[in-house]
Amino acid sequence: MVKSKRKRNTDERLFQMAYLTLLSMAHDNQLITSDTLIANLSESGYVANNYSFLGIVFRRAAEAGAIELSPYKNKSKSHSAKTVWRSKVYKND
């Protein structure tokens, strides 16, 4: 099944916004989960039916040196919230 150009552009915009939002969150938060990223995206009007692409977003941010896996685990029932990421660029003002 081929995605329409409009759907592909929407997916790319959401992916890019998720990545930029995650980088911004890393400056303001020591610990981040995908649930907190989804909440921030939703507040900005970016909503998806499926957030499975966020794994790639987190890995790219880690490769860029903005975040790293934390030894902590969130006790949420949601699988996505169990992985806690630690900011490497946190600004404690």
N, C-alpha and C positions, 0 to 999 in steps of 0.2 A: 504494500500500500504506500503510495507516494503522498507525502504531505503537501498541502497547498503552499504556495509562496507566502501567503498572508500568515498561515499557521506557523510556518518555519520562522518567519520574522518575529512573531510574537514570542515563540519559544526562545529565540536568541536574545531578545530584549529582556525577558524574564531571567534568563541565565546571567546575562551581563549585570542586571540590576542586583541579583542575588550576590554575585561576586563583589561588586562595589559596596554593597551594604555590609557584607561580611568584613571586608577590609576596614570599613569605617567603625564597625562594632569592635573590632580588635583593638582599636585605639582607645576606646572608651570602657571596655570590659575585660577583666582578667580571664574569665571563663565564659565559654560560649557553647550552646547546643544548637542543633538544627531547629528545635522548637522555638528558641529565642530568635533565630534568624527568620523563621516563618512568621512569627508575630510582628517583627519589624517590617517585613515585606508587606504583610497584610495591612498594617497601619498606613503604609504608603500607597495602598491600592493595588498592589501586585499579588494576585491570588492565582493558584494553579489547582487543578484537580489531582495532580500527582507530583510529589516533591522528590521523587527518587533521584532526580538529577543533582540534588544538593550534595551528594557524596562526591561528585566530581568537583563541585564548587569548593568544598572544604579541602580536598586534596590539592587543588590548584593554589589555594591560599597558603597551604602548608609548604608546597614547593617554592612559593614566592617568599617564604620566610616570615610570614605574618602570624602564623599559628602553628601549634604542635599538639599532638595528642597529650592529654592530661592523664595522670594516673587515677583520677577520680572517676567514679561512675555515678550517674544520676539514678535515683531509685524510681524513676517513672516507669509506667507500664508500656509506654510508647517506645518501640525499639530505637527510633531516631533520637530520642532524648537521652538514651543511655550513654552515648559517646560524648564525652566532655572534652572540648578543645581549650587549650591555654594560649592566650595571646603572647606573642613575643615582642609586640610593639606597643603594649599597654602604656598609656600616659597617665600616671598618677599625679594629678594636679591638686 
